[in-house]
């Protein structure tokens, strides 16, 4: 496995629509493993292939449900969940939307308030090409929407109602 370089704005690839993955070969497995390693090293909660300069419909997400909750849940075991999304497609969204602060590994030094669907259903392929369906909500749903946006050349700054430079103690998860 190897770390890949994360590209930043104004890299044109961040504005392009990624192409569907059609071959589930050894090369793809290496790309996926490298993306997971690069995301963890950053550290980030998600990474899309265009962020490592690959125009592929592929993203990884790793986040622990409850990471954003208050201390009352401190004792609860927090387990990180890893998703590999190949050719993901949002098939259902909740009417309810929620605001949250997002940052992006490809846009260092800026965060923004973005409205996202509270709950979504996503159809995708797993790393071996098998169809999967994920129903996610809250922060996980936010990360999924942020990553799927990346595959369409859309960045959080396009959707943010407000954008600002975070102070050092702000800890916004990046993806
Ligand atoms: Ni991002």
Boltz pocket constraint, residues with backbone or C-beta under 6 A from the ligand:
constraints:
  - pocket:
      binder: B
      contacts: [[A, 46], [A, 103], [A, 104], [A, 105], [A, 106], [A, 146], [A, 150], [A, 174], [A, 175]]
      max_distance: 6.0
